[in-house]
């Protein structure tokens, strides 16, 4: 039995394909974090990218709270945006097509 307050990790990944969940945070993401993601995609020459950003609170600036990009993905999935576990669905595929 875990001790009270002890964190127990049941899986080492949070991917949707392994049972993870997707929460849309578009409307609460701090502009500094958004800008960092845009700059990271541009730095590797991508117009469309999935940027995995690690932070304790996406609504706070990485400049104040800390945080980092752990991956820039050249072939991001769209399912998590179209059908999030929580939050507003986004038509990112349509936006890419319009681009």
Beta strands, then each sheet from edge to edge (+ up, - down):
strand 1: 50-54
strand 2: 68-73
sheet 1: 1+ 2-
end
